[in-house]
Amino acid sequence: MSSPLGSLTSPNHHQIGKRPAESKAEVVYKIFPNDLNSEGTVFGGVVLSLMDRTALVVAERHSGKSCVTVSIDSVRFLAPGRKGDNLICTAVITRSWTSSMEIDLKVIAEHPFSGETKEILEAFFTFCAFDQWGKPTKIPVPAVIPDTKEEHHRYQEAGIRMEERSAATKGRKERKASFLANGRKKPAVIQRGTPAA
Ligand SMILES: CC(=O)SCCNC(=O)CCNC(=O)[C@H](O)C(C)(C)COP(=O)(O)OP(=O)(O)OC[C@H]1O[C@@H](n2cnc3c(N)ncnc32)[C@H](O)[C@@H]1OP(=O)(O)O
């Protein structure tokens, strides 16, 4: 069943699917002197904080639940932002699973007078929606319904990234377990000060 916004609802009005446009967010942040690092360019943590807040808005709009950041991938600082620039952060959901949602974040810096823009940063944030007990929800958040060609592309790519993340996490866990298992072997004891025979 379609809502006026074009999202899908079940017969009991539980929302089962939403389009990315319904949760998309854009935030503009003016770079002031207290946002700069010792190089005189915008501090990376300021940009990441802006992105995290903007992505959170998208995750909560999409899921209708309280959300937390689980992971941030593929962070790449492409160019520095300067004092007075307007940072324009856009966040759009790519895909959702059970409790988790991936949000695509882009930040551009706009010169305040010329309007010239440059790409500053791009990253993918994963958020987890909580149930009323503060645990990852077992009731799936609404599915993402891609509409445009670009949204379909993002949706497909998100699936590939999720598989890569899962494989990387599994690999790390296995290597850590193997390291810990080897570490438990009794280390060779070197006794100091033992008189020579
Ligand atoms: C907006 C903010 O600033 S929030 C503050 C910063 N964030 C936090 O403090 C979160 C701290 N972390 C936590 O509380 C926990 O690790 C949680 C709740 C996020 C996850 O807890 P877990 O016990 O790992 O839960 P679980 O294994 O069920 O994973 C929950 C979901 O996260 C996904 N997930 C887990 N690890 C990752 C990862 N590295 N990357 C992407 N997704 C992941 C899982 O696939 C699962 O998704 P699904 O429900 O769609 O299948």
The ligand as an ORCA input file, in Angstrom:
! r2SCAN-3c Opt
* xyz 0 1
  C      25.245      9.038     16.944
  C      26.308      8.657     17.944
  O      27.204      9.371     18.151
  S      26.184      7.136     18.747
  C      27.689      6.995     19.705
  C      28.688      6.141     19.029
  N      28.204      4.783     18.890
  C      28.080      3.927     19.950
  O      28.301      4.291     21.096
  C      27.665      2.523     19.625
  C      28.422      1.554     20.528
  N      28.240      0.189     20.062
  C      27.199     -0.562     20.480
  O      26.383     -0.149     21.316
  C      27.089     -1.952     19.903
  O      28.330     -2.334     19.329
  C      26.000     -2.027     18.794
  C      24.647     -1.886     19.455
  C      26.147     -0.930     17.749
  C      26.067     -3.364     18.065
  O      26.014     -4.342     19.035
  P      26.262     -5.857     18.637
  O      26.204     -6.671     19.865
  O      27.478     -5.960     17.769
  O      24.956     -6.174     17.824
  P      24.805     -7.058     16.538
  O      25.938     -7.992     16.328
  O      23.411     -7.635     16.645
  O      24.832     -6.000     15.352
  C      23.786     -5.078     15.198
  C      23.786     -4.654     13.746
  O      24.987     -3.942     13.478
  C      25.613     -4.511     12.332
  N      27.057     -4.396     12.484
  C      27.825     -4.926     13.456
  N      29.111     -4.593     13.239
  C      29.139     -3.844     12.119
  C      30.173     -3.193     11.378
  N      31.455     -3.246     11.746
  N      29.832     -2.498     10.277
  C      28.552     -2.419      9.876
  N      27.527     -3.011     10.524
  C      27.826     -3.710     11.632
  C      25.178     -5.957     12.319
  O      25.309     -6.510     11.010
  C      23.754     -5.832     12.768
  O      22.952     -5.421     11.670
  P      21.526     -6.133     11.331
  O      20.688     -6.053     12.588
  O      20.964     -5.287     10.251
  O      21.824     -7.516     10.910
*
